[in-house]
Amino acid sequence: MNEFDALLIENYNSLNRFVNYKISNRQDAQDIVQETCLTASLKFELLKDKTLFKAWLMRIANNKCIDYYRKKSKITNVSLETLPEIDAVPDNSESLHNAVAETIDLLGETEKQILYLYYFQDISQKEIAGILNLPLGTVKSRLHYAKQKFREIYPYPPKEKGDIRMKKLPEFLPQYKIEKSQKAPFDVRCEELVGWCIVPKLGEKCSFGIYYIPSRKMQGYIDAEVVGEAEIYGIRGVEISAVEHDMENYYRTEIIKENRRSFIAQLTDTHSRFLAETHIEDGVRMVHTFIDDDEFTENWGYGEDNCGNPIHITQKNLIERCGNVVNGTVKPEVVDIVGRYDITINGKTYDTVCVMDLNCYNDPVVSEQYIDKNGRTVLWRRFNRNDWAFDRYQQKWTQMLPDNERLTVNGETYVHWYDCITTYIL
C-alpha cells in the first residue's frame, strides 16, 4: 500500500462525514467524495508536508462542495415558490409562517437572494461570495442590510431579553403519576438534543435536574443556553453554553462543583445533532468535532454519518410494552413510541407519548422519555441493566436498589436509577 492510499484510508470516514454534512443529497455527496479522492490522488505530489493531509483533503472537499452549489444555485431571482417551508418561527403557527413568507415577498430581489442562500440553503458567507462571484465584504454588507430590512417589515418583534426566566428546580423530585391512556399515540416533532432537553435555536434556555430514586433528592442540575450562532467546517449551527452542577457532596459540604462545557449543534428539517463539544480537562481545553472518528461518535454522535436524532417521531411498532414487560425487535438498538400516557406532576396533567430507547444512546441502558404535543420532555426516566457497571460498583442493581421499579426487557432485568425534569414543567 502506497503513502497516499494509507493516508486516504485513515481519513476516509472523516471525509465522508464532512461531505454528507455539506450536501444533503446522498448520491450527490458520494459523487463529490469520489471526485475529491480523484483530485487528491492527482495532486498528492504537490503536498509537501504530508502531516497536513487531512486539512488539505478537507479543503479540496470543501471546494468541491462550493462548486456543487455554484452550479446548482446560479440565482439572480428567487421566488417564494423556491423557498422551503419555514419551521423555525415562534409557536409554529400558520399565521407566523405566512408572516415570514409575506415579509420576504416585500423585500427586493437582492435581499431575497442573500437570505435564501444563507438561511435556507445553509451556505456560509464565504461560499456565497464564491457562488455569486462577489467580495466577501460585499456579501456581509448585503446580508446585514437584508436582515435589517426584514426586521423593519416583520410584524412580530423579537422577544426582549428576560422574557425567558429560569426557575429554580426543587431540591426533591415532586411526586408524579403515570397513567396509560386509552387514546392512540400521536406523532410528535421533538427538536431537543438527545440527553440535554434543549432545542438548538437562538433564544432557547433550559435547566434540568437529576434525581436519584428512591431518595428523590437532586444529585445535580444543568443550565443550558443558546448563546449565539456558530459555524464549524462550513456547517452553520448555534453555540450552546452548559454548566453542570454536581451536588454529590453538597448536602455534606454545601459546595456545588461546576463543570463548564460548550457545544456547537444544528437543527435541520429532519434532525437535531451535535457538531462539536469542548470542555476543560486537567487545565487543557479538549475539543471534539463531528469529523473526528470514534471519540466524538461514542459520546455525542448518533445515526449514519452522525446525521443526528430524528425530530419527527412516529410509532413504528418496533417495541411492544405490556406493563413492565418490554420486548423489542431483533435489532440491538431501537427507539420507538410505546403508548400514550397522562403524566400528572406539580398539580398539572400532561398528555404525552412515551418514547422508549433500548440500548441506543447508552449500552446497556433503557430510558423512558415522556414528550407532550409541544415536543418537549415532561419526564425522563433511566433504567440500568442489572449488571451495568458491575466492575465499578461490585454489585448488581437489584442488590443496590432492591425496592426500585424494575423492567423486564427482552428477558433481561433493568432497574430504575434516576429521573430528570426540566424547568419546562415548573
C-alpha positions in Angstrom: 0.0 0.0 0.0 1.5 3.4 -1.0 1.6 6.5 1.2 -1.5 8.2 -0.5 -3.7 5.1 -0.1 -2.7 4.7 3.6 -3.5 8.4 4.3 -6.8 8.3 2.4 -8.0 5.2 4.2 -7.1 6.8 7.6 -9.1 9.9 6.8 -11.9 8.5 4.5 -14.5 8.4 7.3 -13.9 12.0 8.2 -14.1 13.0 4.5 -17.3 11.1 4.0 -18.9 12.6 7.1 -17.8 16.1 6.2 -19.3 15.9 2.7 -22.5 14.4 3.8 -23.0 17.3 6.2 -22.4 19.8 3.4 -24.5 18.0 0.8 -28.0 16.8 1.7 -28.5 14.6 -1.4 -26.7 11.3 -0.6 -26.0 10.4 -4.3 -24.5 13.9 -5.0 -22.5 13.6 -1.8 -21.0 10.3 -2.8 -20.1 11.7 -6.2 -18.3 14.6 -4.5 -16.4 12.2 -2.2 -15.2 10.3 -5.3 -14.2 13.5 -7.1 -12.3 14.6 -4.0 -10.4 11.3 -3.9 -9.5 11.6 -7.5 -8.3 15.2 -7.3 -6.3 14.4 -4.2 -4.6 11.4 -5.9 -3.7 13.5 -8.9 -2.3 16.4 -6.8 -0.8 14.4 -3.9 2.8 15.0 -5.1 2.2 18.8 -4.7 1.6 18.4 -1.0 5.0 19.0 0.6 4.0 18.4 4.2 2.2 15.1 4.4 1.2 15.7 8.1 -1.3 18.3 6.7 -3.0 15.7 4.5 -6.3 15.8 6.4 -6.7 19.6 6.3 -5.6 19.5 2.6 -8.1 16.8 1.8 -10.9 18.7 3.6 -10.0 21.9 1.7 -10.4 20.0 -1.6 -13.7 18.6 -0.5 -14.9 22.0 0.6 -14.0 23.5 -2.8 -15.9 20.7 -4.5 -19.0 21.4 -2.4 -18.7 25.1 -3.3 -18.6 24.2 -7.0 -21.6 22.0 -6.5 -23.7 24.9 -5.0 -22.3 27.3 -7.6 -23.6 25.1 -10.4 -26.9 24.5 -8.6 -27.6 28.0 -7.4 -26.8 30.3 -10.2 -29.7 32.5 -9.0 -30.4 36.1 -10.0 -34.1 36.0 -8.9 -35.6 34.0 -6.1 -39.4 33.5 -5.9 -41.2 32.3 -2.8 -42.0 29.1 -4.6 -38.3 28.1 -4.3 -38.2 28.7 -0.5 -38.7 25.6 1.6 -41.5 25.6 4.2 -40.3 27.5 7.3 -40.4 25.7 10.6 -38.2 27.8 12.8 -40.6 30.6 13.8 -42.4 31.2 17.1 -45.2 28.9 18.1 -45.1 27.1 14.7 -48.4 28.9 13.9 -49.7 29.1 10.4 -50.1 32.9 10.7 -46.5 33.3 11.6 -45.4 31.1 8.7 -47.4 33.3 6.4 -45.9 36.5 8.1 -42.4 35.3 7.3 -43.3 34.5 3.7 -45.1 37.8 3.2 -42.2 39.7 4.7 -39.7 38.1 2.4 -42.0 38.8 -0.6 -41.8 42.5 0.3 -38.0 42.5 0.1 -36.0 43.3 -3.0 -34.6 40.6 -5.2 -31.1 41.1 -3.9 -32.3 40.7 -0.3 -34.4 37.6 -1.2 -31.3 36.0 -2.8 -28.9 36.5 0.0 -31.4 35.4 2.7 -32.3 32.3 0.6 -28.7 31.2 0.3 -27.6 32.0 3.8 -30.6 30.7 5.8 -32.5 28.3 3.6 -29.5 26.7 1.8 -27.3 26.9 4.9 -24.4 28.3 2.9 -21.6 30.3 4.6 -20.9 33.9 3.7 -17.5 32.9 2.2 -19.2 30.2 0.0 -21.9 32.7 -1.1 -19.1 35.1 -2.2 -17.8 32.3 -4.4 -21.2 31.4 -5.8 -22.1 35.0 -6.7 -18.5 36.0 -7.6 -18.6 38.9 -5.1 -16.1 40.1 -2.5 -16.7 38.7 1.0 -17.2 42.2 2.3 -20.0 42.9 -0.2 -21.7 39.6 0.9 -21.5 40.6 4.6 -22.9 44.1 3.9 -25.8 42.7 1.8 -26.7 40.2 4.4 -26.6 42.8 7.2 -28.8 45.1 5.1 -31.2 42.2 4.2 -31.6 41.2 7.9 -32.2 44.8 8.9 -34.9 45.3 6.2 -36.6 42.0 7.3 -36.7 43.2 10.9 -38.2 46.5 9.9 -41.0 44.9 8.0 -41.6 41.7 10.0 -44.8 42.3 12.1 -43.7 40.2 15.2 -41.0 41.9 17.2 -38.3 39.7 18.8 -38.6 38.8 22.4 -36.8 41.0 24.8 -34.0 39.5 26.9 -35.5 38.4 30.2 -38.7 37.1 28.6 -37.5 33.6 29.3 -36.7 33.3 33.0 -35.0 30.4 34.6 -37.0 28.9 37.5 -35.3 27.2 40.5 -35.5 23.4 40.3 -36.9 21.8 43.5 -34.5 20.1 45.9 -36.7 16.9 45.9 -38.4 15.4 42.9 -42.2 16.2 43.0 -44.5 13.2 43.3 -45.9 12.2 39.9 -48.4 9.8 38.5 -48.1 7.9 35.2 -51.4 6.6 33.7 -51.8 4.7 30.5 -54.2 6.5 28.2 -56.7 4.6 26.1 -56.2 7.1 23.2 -54.0 6.2 20.3 -50.4 7.6 20.4 -49.8 10.8 18.4 -46.9 11.7 16.2 -44.7 14.4 17.6 -42.0 16.8 16.4 -39.3 16.9 19.1 -36.4 19.2 18.3 -34.5 18.7 21.6 -30.9 17.5 21.6 -30.7 14.0 22.9 -29.9 13.9 26.6 -29.9 17.7 27.0 -33.5 18.8 26.7 -32.6 22.0 24.8 -33.6 22.9 21.3 -30.6 24.3 19.3 -32.3 27.6 18.3 -31.4 31.1 19.1 -33.2 32.3 22.3 -33.5 28.9 23.9 -32.7 28.2 27.5 -33.3 25.1 29.6 -32.4 23.8 33.1 -32.9 20.2 34.1 -32.3 18.3 37.4 -31.2 14.8 38.0 -33.0 13.0 40.9 -31.8 9.6 42.3 -34.5 7.1 43.2 -35.7 6.3 45.9 -34.4 9.3 47.8 -35.8 11.6 45.2 -33.1 14.1 46.2 -31.5 16.2 43.5 -27.9 15.0 42.7 -27.2 17.7 40.1 -28.6 20.0 37.6 -27.6 21.6 34.3 -28.2 25.1 33.0 -28.0 25.3 29.2 -28.4 28.3 26.9 -28.0 29.0 23.2 -25.6 32.0 23.2 -25.3 32.7 19.5 -24.7 31.4 16.0 -21.7 29.3 15.2 -20.0 27.6 12.3 -17.6 24.8 12.0 -16.1 23.4 8.8 -18.6 25.5 6.9 -21.6 23.9 8.8 -23.8 26.5 10.4 -25.3 25.9 13.8 -25.6 27.5 17.2 -23.3 27.6 20.2 -24.7 26.2 23.5 -23.2 27.1 26.8 -23.8 24.4 29.5 -22.9 24.4 33.2 -23.2 21.1 35.0 -23.7 21.5 38.8 -22.6 18.4 40.6 -24.3 18.2 44.0 -22.9 14.9 45.1 -21.2 16.4 48.2 -23.5 19.5 48.5 -25.6 18.1 51.3 -22.4 17.5 53.4 -20.2 20.4 52.4 -22.6 22.9 50.9 -20.2 23.1 47.9 -21.5 22.6 44.4 -18.9 21.5 41.9 -19.3 23.1 38.5 -18.2 21.8 35.1 -18.5 24.1 32.1 -18.7 22.9 28.5 -20.0 24.2 25.3 -21.4 22.7 22.2 -22.0 23.6 18.6 -25.3 22.0 17.5 -27.5 22.2 14.5 -31.3 21.8 13.8 -32.2 20.7 10.3 -35.7 20.0 8.8 -35.2 16.3 9.9 -32.6 16.0 12.6 -31.2 17.6 15.7 -27.5 17.0 16.1 -24.2 17.8 17.8 -21.4 19.2 15.7 -18.7 19.8 18.3 -18.1 19.7 22.1 -15.4 21.4 24.2 -14.5 21.3 27.9 -11.6 21.8 30.2 -9.8 18.7 31.4 -6.8 19.0 33.8 -6.3 22.6 32.6 -6.4 21.7 28.9 -9.2 22.6 26.6 -10.4 19.5 24.9 -12.2 19.9 21.5 -14.1 17.1 19.7 -15.9 17.7 16.4 -18.1 15.7 14.1 -15.3 14.8 11.7 -13.4 13.1 14.4 -13.8 9.4 14.5 -14.8 7.2 17.4 -14.2 9.6 20.3 -16.9 12.1 19.2 -19.3 9.5 17.8 -19.2 7.4 21.0 -20.1 10.4 23.2 -22.1 12.8 21.1 -22.7 11.4 17.6 -25.7 9.4 16.5 -27.0 7.9 13.3 -25.4 7.2 9.9 -22.6 9.7 9.3 -23.7 11.4 12.5 -26.9 12.6 10.9 -28.3 13.2 14.4 -31.5 12.4 16.2 -34.7 12.3 14.0 -37.1 15.1 15.1 -40.2 13.5 13.6 -41.3 10.7 15.9 -44.0 8.3 15.0 -44.9 4.8 16.3 -43.2 2.1 14.2 -44.3 -0.9 16.3 -40.7 -1.9 16.9 -41.2 -2.2 20.7 -44.1 -3.9 22.5 -44.8 -2.9 26.1 -47.3 -4.6 28.5 -47.0 -3.1 31.9 -43.3 -3.5 33.0 -42.6 -6.2 30.3 -41.0 -4.8 27.2 -40.0 -6.7 24.0 -38.2 -5.1 21.1 -37.3 -6.2 17.7 -34.2 -8.3 17.0 -32.2 -5.0 16.4 -29.7 -4.5 19.3 -30.7 -0.8 19.4 -34.1 0.7 18.9 -36.2 3.8 19.7 -40.0 3.9 19.4 -43.2 5.2 20.8 -44.8 2.6 23.1 -48.0 4.3 24.1 -49.8 7.4 25.2 -49.7 8.4 28.9 -51.1 11.1 31.1 -48.3 12.5 33.4 -49.6 14.4 36.5 -46.9 16.4 38.2 -46.9 19.6 40.2 -50.7 19.6 40.0 -50.8 19.6 36.2 -51.6 16.8 33.8 -49.7 16.4 30.5 -50.9 14.4 27.5 -47.7 12.6 26.4 -46.3 9.8 24.3 -43.7 7.5 25.9 -40.6 7.1 23.7 -38.5 4.2 24.8 -34.8 3.8 23.9 -33.4 0.3 24.2 -29.7 0.4 24.5 -29.4 3.1 21.8 -27.6 6.0 23.4 -26.0 4.2 26.2 -25.4 0.4 26.4 -26.9 -1.4 28.3 -29.4 1.3 29.4 -33.1 1.7 28.8 -34.9 5.1 29.1 -38.5 6.4 29.0 -39.0 9.9 27.6 -42.5 11.3 28.0 -43.0 14.0 25.4 -46.0 16.3 25.1 -47.6 17.7 22.0 -45.3 20.7 22.1 -42.4 18.4 21.5 -40.9 19.0 25.0 -39.8 16.5 27.6 -42.1 16.3 30.6 -40.3 13.5 32.4 -37.2 11.3 31.6 -36.5 8.1 33.4 -33.4 5.9 33.3 -33.2 2.1 33.9 -29.9 0.2 34.2 -29.5 -3.5 33.2 -28.9 -5.4 36.3 -25.1 -5.9 35.5 -24.5 -2.4 34.3 -21.1 -1.1 35.5 -20.6 -4.2 37.7 -16.8 -3.7 37.7 -17.2 -0.3 39.2 -19.9 -1.0 41.8 -19.2 -4.7 42.5 -22.9 -5.2 43.0 -25.9 -5.7 40.8 -28.6 -3.1 40.7 -31.2 -5.3 42.2 -28.9 -5.5 45.3 -28.1 -1.8 45.4 -31.7 -0.6 44.8 -33.8 -3.5 45.9 -37.0 -1.5 46.2 -36.8 0.4 42.9 -39.1 -0.3 40.0 -37.9 -3.0 37.5 -38.5 -3.6 33.8 -38.1 -6.9 32.0 -36.7 -6.0 28.6 -36.2 -8.9 26.1 -35.9 -11.2 29.1 -33.3 -9.1 31.0 -33.9 -7.2 34.3 -33.4 -3.5 34.3 -33.6 -1.3 37.5 -34.9 2.3 37.8 -32.0 4.6 38.8 -32.8 8.2 38.3 -35.3 10.7 36.8 -34.9 14.1 35.1 -37.3 17.0 35.0 -36.9 20.4 33.3 -37.9 24.0 34.0 -40.5 23.5 31.2 -42.9 21.9 33.7 -42.4 24.4 36.6 
